[in-house]
Each structure stands twice: as structure tokens, then as C-alpha cells.
Amino acid sequence: MGISNFWFYTIMIVVILHAVVGFAYLLYKLTPKKKSKNEGETAKKDNF
């Protein structure tokens, strides 16, 4: 039974890591983007 426990834990670790990475990616994509100071300055220069 030792080998079956190895595969069970391996698959469970992969599933848990997949869920954690997916959740972190969703949080990253859903956070509002902040405008940097450089973007505002270049927009003002382009308008003359």
C-alpha cells in the first residue's frame, strides 16, 4: 500500500497547487490597474 499512498499524495498536491495558482491568477487579473506617473506625463506632452 506504500506505492498507492505516493500516487494519492502526488495527485492531491498537484490538484491543490493548481487551485492555489488559479485563484492567485484570478486575483491578479481582477485587481484594478493603477496608472503610473509616467503614463500621465506622456499623455500631457502628446496633446500640445
C-alpha positions as CSV (number, residue, x, y, z in Angstrom):
1,M,0.0,0.0,0.0
2,G,3.0,2.3,0.2
3,I,3.1,3.0,-3.5
4,S,-0.6,3.8,-3.7
5,N,-0.2,6.4,-1.0
6,F,2.6,8.0,-3.0
7,W,0.3,8.5,-6.1
8,F,-2.5,9.7,-3.9
9,Y,-0.4,12.4,-2.3
10,T,1.2,13.4,-5.6
11,I,-2.1,13.8,-7.3
12,M,-3.6,15.7,-4.3
13,I,-0.6,18.1,-4.2
14,V,-1.0,18.8,-8.0
15,V,-4.7,19.5,-7.6
16,I,-4.2,21.8,-4.6
17,L,-1.3,23.7,-6.3
18,H,-3.5,24.1,-9.4
19,A,-6.3,25.6,-7.3
20,V,-4.0,28.0,-5.5
21,V,-2.3,29.2,-8.7
22,G,-5.6,29.6,-10.4
23,F,-7.0,31.6,-7.5
24,A,-3.9,33.8,-7.4
25,Y,-4.2,34.4,-11.2
26,L,-7.8,35.4,-10.9
27,L,-7.0,37.9,-8.1
28,Y,-4.2,39.3,-10.2
29,K,-6.4,39.8,-13.3
30,L,-9.3,41.3,-11.3
31,T,-7.3,43.9,-9.4
32,P,-7.7,47.4,-10.9
33,K,-4.7,48.7,-12.7
34,K,-3.0,51.8,-11.4
35,K,-1.7,54.4,-13.8
36,S,1.9,55.2,-13.3
37,K,3.1,58.8,-13.2
38,N,5.0,58.4,-16.5
39,E,1.8,57.5,-18.4
40,G,0.1,60.7,-17.4
41,E,3.1,62.8,-18.3
42,T,3.4,61.4,-21.7
43,A,-0.3,61.9,-22.4
44,K,0.0,65.6,-21.5
45,K,3.1,66.0,-23.7
46,D,1.4,64.5,-26.7
47,N,-1.6,66.9,-26.5
48,F,0.5,70.0,-27.0
